[in-house]
């Protein structure tokens, strides 16, 4: 009398899970806020080093919106590139 049964699978014969590549989608919000922070630091450095001369607070009117404009532009560009 013979018994036909499948032997238990060996570890080497089991399918390996797919390897993770380490890449993940870019979070656009994190990208924009990081760039805004970076531009704020650059604006601060320009003022502290004297590269940009500020006499009054009103002279900052053109510098303070700059980080938000740069961040918004990069965010829009990243959103457009993600859709295509």
Beta strands, then each sheet from edge to edge (+ up, - down):
end
